[in-house]
Each structure stands twice: as C-alpha cells, then as structure tokens.
C-alpha cells in the first residue's frame, strides 16, 4: 500500500458507518483531566484548554509500505479514510483557525512514536494526541471498535468550548469531507463568551 493509495479512495466502494448511537452521550460532557502525549512533544490536557477546540478522532492512519491491519480493513464500516481525513484538516487548518478554532488536534490510539513520524510525513500544522492507553477514550466512553486485538476509536469530531463538548460529528462519512463539515459548522456557529488562550 503506497501513500498515494492511502489518499485516493473511491468512497462508493467503501461501506459507510451506521449511527449506532455510540456518541449520543457526548454533547454537554465536560472533558476529564486526562493528559495525552502530543506529536509536538508536549503533554496536553484538553480539559485545561480555553476557547474553542476541534478534536477529530480516527481509528488509525495507514503506514506507507505496510499491509493493512487486517485483509478486509476497507470493508469495515468507518475504518478506511484516516489519512484523507487528517490531510483535509491539514489543508483547511488556517480556515478552521480563522473560523474560531483556537486549537485543532487529531486523536487516535496509535503510539506517539508512530504519530510523530506520520505528522512529520504529512506536514501537519497541528498536534496529534496519542490515547494509546485509552485513558480519554474510556473516561468519555468514546465509541470504539475492536480490530485484530486492538481497540480503535471510531471516527468522530468534537467541538469543545472551554472544556465542554458542544457539538459532535458522528458518524463521519466520507472522512475527507469531515474538515469541511466542521468548518461550515464553525462559520455558522461563532463562539460567544468563550475564554481566550
């Protein structure tokens, strides 16, 4: 699997995830004081951030030159598309910031070492958080799936205002449109009365 193959996807051949209600409880929740290692070598507690934060979560980005986690990865609803989703947030990063996002973070259960390599390879202008130990995933009861013995976060995006989840995008499909959907929502729902970082 090459990097080009990771980015070029015919979404009509990929099964869309169903809304299983796995994220219905998230809106209105306050983020717990959980610190996660970021690709910029910092430890980030989302609960301590002020202003509007965008967090997009995904199962796992592909590794160029390596085979998929399982043979039928593309046929698992919601599995394929992590690299296109991440690159879309990269490409719209300046617009997301201009529309009121004080911070943008990616989130997965992959190791910080892998994420750091991926962030460098994809030239990401935002940090990616590693929840390898599932601390935030469990604290928020994020929707997950089990694949090849690994617990992976199902794809979603959160709008967090002063540590409180105010909007949830779930399920997300196709993944490469998620950043545009988030941007449209930010423009239609400007932050009011939030703290400034």
Residue frames relative to the residue before (quaternion, step in Angstrom):
aa qw qx qy qz dx dy dz
X 1.0000 0.0000 0.0000 0.0000 0.00 0.00 0.00
X 0.1947 -0.7965 0.5636 0.1005 3.59 -0.66 1.04
X 0.6775 -0.4723 0.3599 0.4341 3.56 -1.26 0.30
X 0.6157 0.5458 -0.3548 0.4439 3.59 0.99 -0.75
X 0.6594 0.5067 -0.3075 0.4625 3.58 0.96 -0.84
X 0.6174 0.5488 -0.3494 0.4423 3.59 1.09 -0.59
X 0.7367 0.4308 -0.2254 0.4701 3.58 1.07 -0.69
X 0.7248 0.3991 -0.2397 0.5079 3.58 1.06 -0.65
X 0.1095 0.8066 -0.5623 0.1457 3.54 -0.31 1.28
X 0.2811 -0.7086 0.6211 0.1821 3.56 -1.04 0.84
X 0.2765 -0.8202 0.4790 0.1461 3.57 -0.06 1.32
X 0.5711 0.5871 -0.3971 0.4141 3.62 1.18 -0.32
X 0.6920 0.4521 -0.2715 0.4929 3.60 1.25 -0.34
X 0.6374 0.5042 -0.3096 0.4935 3.57 1.31 -0.03
X 0.4216 -0.7132 0.4871 0.2765 3.63 -0.79 0.91
X 0.3955 -0.7102 0.5363 0.2270 3.56 -0.95 0.94
X 0.4674 -0.6610 0.4982 0.3105 3.60 -1.04 0.68
X 0.4031 -0.6887 0.5476 0.2514 3.56 -1.14 0.67
X 0.4794 -0.6180 0.5206 0.3422 3.56 -1.21 0.42
X 0.1129 -0.8310 0.5447 0.0082 3.54 -0.23 1.35
X 0.5450 -0.6361 0.3866 0.3859 3.58 1.29 0.12
X 0.4068 0.7708 -0.4229 0.2479 3.57 1.30 0.03
X 0.7475 0.3451 -0.2096 0.5275 3.59 1.22 -0.34
X 0.3779 0.7733 -0.4507 0.2367 3.59 1.29 0.03
X 0.6831 0.5078 -0.2772 0.4456 3.59 1.11 -0.66
X 0.5662 0.6772 -0.3623 0.2994 3.60 1.18 -0.42
X 0.6225 0.5538 -0.3647 0.4158 3.61 0.93 -0.80
X 0.7822 0.2859 -0.2495 0.4941 3.55 -0.83 1.09
X 0.5498 0.6177 -0.4012 0.3940 3.60 1.22 -0.28
X 0.3489 -0.6824 0.5992 0.2312 3.53 -1.23 0.61
X 0.4846 -0.6789 0.4658 0.2955 3.56 -0.89 0.91
X 0.4424 -0.6978 0.4968 0.2655 3.58 -0.97 0.83
X 0.5488 -0.6219 0.4410 0.3429 3.61 -1.18 0.45
X 0.2510 0.7541 -0.5493 0.2581 3.56 0.49 1.27
X 0.2172 -0.7771 0.5787 0.1181 3.58 -0.82 0.99
X 0.1041 -0.7912 0.6023 0.0225 3.54 -0.97 0.95
X 0.4807 -0.6560 0.5026 0.2933 3.55 -1.10 0.73
X 0.2095 -0.7935 0.5660 0.0781 3.56 -0.90 1.01
X 0.6290 -0.5715 0.3908 0.3537 3.54 -1.26 0.44
X 0.6479 0.4732 -0.3350 0.4940 3.61 1.23 -0.10
X 0.5595 -0.6548 0.3470 0.3713 3.59 1.27 0.54
X 0.5430 0.5641 -0.4378 0.4419 3.57 1.08 0.66
X 0.3620 -0.6574 0.6001 0.2768 3.51 -1.36 0.18
X 0.1241 -0.8267 0.5486 0.0139 3.57 -0.64 1.15
X 0.1103 -0.7353 0.6657 0.0634 3.54 -0.94 0.99
X 0.3518 -0.7660 0.4987 0.2020 3.57 -0.27 1.25
X 0.6011 0.5862 -0.3508 0.4147 3.59 1.14 -0.62
X 0.6994 0.4723 -0.2671 0.4651 3.58 1.17 -0.47
X 0.5587 0.6190 -0.3874 0.3932 3.58 1.26 -0.11
X 0.2401 -0.7648 0.5834 0.1304 3.55 -1.03 0.79
X 0.6873 0.4264 -0.3531 0.4703 3.51 -1.22 0.49
X 0.6612 -0.4963 0.3910 0.4045 3.54 -1.30 -0.32
X 0.0750 -0.7929 0.6046 -0.0113 3.54 -0.83 1.08
X 0.1924 -0.7404 0.6324 0.1217 3.55 -1.10 0.79
X 0.0222 -0.7702 0.6373 -0.0125 3.56 -0.87 1.02
X 0.0336 -0.7801 0.6243 0.0249 3.57 -0.72 1.02
X 0.1677 -0.7972 0.5779 0.0491 3.53 -0.84 1.06
X 0.0325 -0.7917 0.6094 -0.0269 3.53 -1.15 0.71
X 0.6405 -0.5536 0.3586 0.3933 3.61 -1.16 0.48
X 0.7035 -0.3715 0.2660 0.5443 3.61 0.71 -1.05
X 0.4051 -0.6868 0.5419 0.2657 3.55 -1.03 0.76
X 0.5280 -0.6403 0.4626 0.3118 3.55 -1.16 0.64
X 0.3390 -0.7164 0.5748 0.2035 3.50 -1.26 0.52
X 0.4364 -0.7169 0.4736 0.2670 3.59 -0.50 1.17
X 0.8073 0.2654 -0.2081 0.4842 3.54 -1.00 0.87
X 0.6840 0.4290 -0.2866 0.5157 3.58 1.25 -0.07
X 0.5286 -0.6197 0.4724 0.3366 3.52 -1.18 0.56
X 0.6399 -0.5249 0.3948 0.3990 3.56 -1.25 0.38
X 0.6825 -0.4905 0.3619 0.4033 3.55 -1.27 0.46
X 0.7646 -0.0137 0.0210 0.6441 3.56 1.06 -0.84
X 0.6658 -0.5440 0.3370 0.3837 3.58 -1.16 0.59
X 0.7784 0.3345 -0.1752 0.5015 3.58 0.96 -0.82
X 0.1272 0.8402 -0.5155 0.1108 3.60 1.17 0.62
X 0.6854 0.5059 -0.2914 0.4352 3.58 0.85 -0.97
X 0.6972 0.4744 -0.2716 0.4637 3.60 1.15 -0.53
X 0.5198 0.5807 -0.4359 0.4501 3.59 1.27 0.07
X 0.4338 -0.7168 0.4677 0.2817 3.64 -0.49 1.09
X 0.8293 0.2014 -0.1776 0.4901 3.55 -0.76 1.11
X 0.5476 0.6394 -0.4038 0.3582 3.60 1.20 -0.11
X 0.7396 0.4242 -0.2367 0.4659 3.58 0.73 -1.05
X 0.6997 0.5133 -0.3462 0.3565 3.56 -1.10 0.68
X 0.3951 0.7518 -0.4643 0.2513 3.59 1.22 0.13
X 0.6659 0.4821 -0.3102 0.4774 3.59 0.95 -0.81
X 0.6579 0.4828 -0.3383 0.4687 3.67 0.86 -0.75
X 0.6253 0.5292 -0.3413 0.4609 3.61 1.02 -0.74
X 0.6746 0.4998 -0.2891 0.4598 3.57 0.87 -0.99
X 0.6724 0.4914 -0.2986 0.4661 3.60 0.93 -0.86
X 0.6125 0.5351 -0.3555 0.4606 3.60 1.08 -0.60
X 0.6416 0.4898 -0.3284 0.4905 3.61 1.00 -0.73
X 0.6043 0.5402 -0.3500 0.4695 3.60 1.07 -0.69
X 0.7126 0.4795 -0.2666 0.4372 3.56 0.79 -1.04
X 0.7462 0.3607 -0.2057 0.5203 3.61 1.12 -0.59
X 0.3065 0.8042 -0.4751 0.1832 3.59 1.28 0.10
X 0.6836 0.4809 -0.3011 0.4591 3.62 0.76 -0.98
X 0.6629 0.4970 -0.3056 0.4692 3.60 1.00 -0.78
X 0.6159 0.5343 -0.3431 0.4665 3.60 1.05 -0.72
X 0.6489 0.5027 -0.3087 0.4806 3.58 0.99 -0.87
X 0.6673 0.5033 -0.3021 0.4583 3.59 0.91 -0.89
X 0.6896 0.4680 -0.2703 0.4820 3.59 1.16 -0.61
X 0.7366 -0.4739 0.2201 0.4294 3.58 1.24 0.27
X 0.5107 0.6231 -0.4466 0.3892 3.60 1.19 0.04
X 0.2988 -0.7592 0.5526 0.1703 3.58 -0.53 1.16
X 0.7856 0.0592 -0.0039 0.6159 3.55 1.14 -0.76
X 0.0976 -0.7424 0.6581 0.0784 3.53 -1.29 0.56
X 0.0069 0.7937 -0.6072 0.0352 3.56 -0.95 0.94
X 0.2929 -0.6658 0.6478 0.2266 3.50 -1.27 0.57
X 0.0958 -0.7937 0.5997 0.0356 3.59 -1.21 0.46
X 0.1974 0.7469 -0.6241 0.1169 3.55 -0.96 0.92
X 0.5437 -0.6091 0.4617 0.3465 3.55 -1.32 0.08
X 0.4214 0.6925 -0.4798 0.3358 3.60 1.21 0.26
X 0.6283 -0.5623 0.3852 0.3751 3.56 -1.22 0.50
X 0.6005 -0.5624 0.4290 0.3728 3.54 -1.21 0.54
X 0.6175 0.5516 -0.3511 0.4372 3.61 1.01 -0.74
X 0.6695 0.4684 -0.3057 0.4887 3.60 0.90 -0.85
X 0.6639 0.5186 -0.3147 0.4374 3.59 0.84 -0.95
X 0.6323 0.5392 -0.3325 0.4460 3.59 1.01 -0.79
X 0.6407 0.5029 -0.3159 0.4866 3.59 1.00 -0.82
X 0.6648 0.5115 -0.2957 0.4572 3.56 0.93 -0.95
X 0.6503 0.5205 -0.3168 0.4537 3.60 0.93 -0.88
X 0.6534 0.4963 -0.3058 0.4830 3.57 1.04 -0.77
X 0.6683 0.5171 -0.2946 0.4462 3.59 0.89 -0.97
X 0.7525 0.3764 -0.2007 0.5019 3.58 0.99 -0.86
X 0.3784 -0.7552 0.4595 0.2744 3.60 1.33 0.03
X 0.1620 0.8225 -0.5266 0.1411 3.57 0.83 0.99
X 0.3261 -0.7629 0.5270 0.1840 3.61 -0.87 0.92
X 0.7002 0.3782 -0.2423 0.5549 3.60 1.30 0.11
X 0.5325 -0.6274 0.4548 0.3405 3.59 -1.17 0.46
X 0.2471 -0.7067 0.6389 0.1769 3.51 -1.31 0.49
X 0.2962 -0.7787 0.5377 0.1298 3.55 -0.88 1.03
X 0.2778 -0.7549 0.5743 0.1521 3.54 -1.02 0.87
X 0.0587 -0.7678 0.6379 0.0132 3.55 -0.78 1.11
X 0.0377 0.8603 -0.5044 0.0641 3.53 0.99 0.98
X 0.7256 0.4020 -0.2336 0.5072 3.60 1.07 -0.69
X 0.4520 -0.7381 0.4008 0.3004 3.58 1.36 0.19
X 0.2717 0.7969 -0.5049 0.1904 3.62 1.15 0.46
X 0.7182 0.4040 -0.2495 0.5086 3.60 0.78 -0.97
X 0.6070 0.5725 -0.3435 0.4310 3.56 1.01 -0.84
X 0.7080 0.4387 -0.2594 0.4889 3.58 0.88 -0.92
X 0.6476 0.5381 -0.3303 0.4266 3.60 0.93 -0.86
X 0.7468 0.3548 -0.2015 0.5252 3.59 1.05 -0.75
X 0.3166 -0.7505 0.5018 0.2911 3.56 1.30 -0.26
X 0.0821 0.8184 -0.5568 0.1163 3.55 0.87 1.06
X 0.5371 -0.6112 0.4534 0.3638 3.60 -1.06 0.60
X 0.0504 -0.8096 0.5846 -0.0172 3.56 -0.90 0.96
X 0.1681 -0.7320 0.6418 0.1549 3.50 -1.42 0.13
X 0.3444 -0.7156 0.5712 0.2075 3.54 -1.18 0.61
X 0.0829 0.7800 -0.6126 0.0968 3.56 -0.78 1.08
X 0.8520 -0.0554 -0.0003 0.5207 3.56 -0.79 1.07
X 0.7239 -0.4546 0.2383 0.4610 3.57 0.97 0.87
X 0.6330 0.5107 -0.3314 0.4781 3.59 1.28 0.10
X 0.3296 -0.6983 0.5958 0.2208 3.55 -1.16 0.68
X 0.0435 -0.8084 0.5859 -0.0371 3.55 -0.64 1.19
X 0.4667 -0.6571 0.5131 0.2951 3.57 -1.08 0.74
X 0.4072 -0.6691 0.5580 0.2740 3.55 -1.00 0.81
X 0.6058 -0.6075 0.3859 0.3393 3.55 -1.08 0.79
X 0.2219 0.7441 -0.6069 0.1698 3.55 -0.92 1.01
X 0.1840 -0.7434 0.6206 0.1687 3.54 -1.31 0.09
X 0.1846 -0.7831 0.5899 0.0688 3.53 -1.06 0.86
X 0.1972 -0.6938 0.6740 0.1597 3.52 -1.19 0.69
X 0.0688 -0.8065 0.5868 -0.0232 3.55 -0.67 1.17
X 0.0864 -0.7922 0.6039 0.0132 3.57 -0.72 1.11
X 0.8237 -0.1431 0.0436 0.5469 3.57 -0.55 1.23
X 0.7437 -0.4537 0.1935 0.4512 3.57 0.81 1.17
X 0.6450 0.4751 -0.3361 0.4953 3.63 1.24 0.21
X 0.4142 -0.7066 0.5173 0.2479 3.58 -0.85 0.99
X 0.0997 -0.8333 0.5435 0.0186 3.57 -0.58 1.16
X 0.7943 0.0464 -0.0517 0.6036 3.59 1.21 -0.29
X 0.1385 -0.7837 0.6036 0.0468 3.55 -1.11 0.81
X 0.1820 -0.7352 0.6439 0.1084 3.55 -1.01 0.90
X 0.3564 0.7068 -0.5314 0.3017 3.59 -0.41 1.25
X 0.5241 -0.2944 -0.7885 0.1296 1.56 -1.57 1.89
X 0.3849 -0.7031 0.5536 0.2262 3.54 -1.29 0.37
X 0.3114 0.7226 -0.5755 0.2228 3.57 -0.74 1.07
X 0.5346 -0.2943 -0.7852 0.1050 1.55 -1.64 1.84
X 0.6433 -0.5950 0.3319 0.3493 3.56 -1.06 0.77
X 0.6644 0.5288 -0.3215 0.4190 3.60 0.97 -0.75
X 0.6497 0.4953 -0.3239 0.4772 3.61 1.25 -0.14
X 0.4427 0.7300 -0.4386 0.2805 3.59 1.25 -0.22
X 0.6657 0.5042 -0.3158 0.4505 3.60 0.85 -0.91
X 0.6510 0.5092 -0.3111 0.4691 3.59 1.00 -0.77
X 0.6368 0.5149 -0.3213 0.4755 3.58 1.05 -0.77
X 0.6383 0.5116 -0.3182 0.4792 3.58 1.02 -0.83
X 0.6462 0.5206 -0.3177 0.4587 3.59 0.92 -0.89
X 0.6474 0.5119 -0.3197 0.4656 3.59 0.91 -0.87
X 0.6572 0.5063 -0.3108 0.4639 3.59 0.97 -0.86
X 0.6421 0.5253 -0.3263 0.4531 3.60 0.94 -0.86
X 0.6620 0.5048 -0.3060 0.4619 3.58 0.95 -0.85
X 0.7080 0.4574 -0.2535 0.4746 3.59 1.02 -0.81
X 0.7750 0.2606 -0.1225 0.5625 3.59 1.24 -0.44
X 0.0748 -0.8357 0.5426 0.0401 3.60 0.47 1.14
X 0.5226 -0.6357 0.4758 0.3106 3.53 -1.09 0.78
X 0.0550 -0.7921 0.6079 0.0051 3.55 -0.95 0.93
X 0.8627 0.1288 -0.0964 0.4795 3.55 -0.97 0.87
X 0.4471 0.6853 -0.4670 0.3352 3.59 1.14 0.50
X 0.5798 -0.5488 0.4678 0.3792 3.52 -1.29 0.42
X 0.3102 -0.7244 0.5811 0.2032 3.55 -1.22 0.45
X 0.4008 -0.6991 0.5373 0.2488 3.55 -1.02 0.82
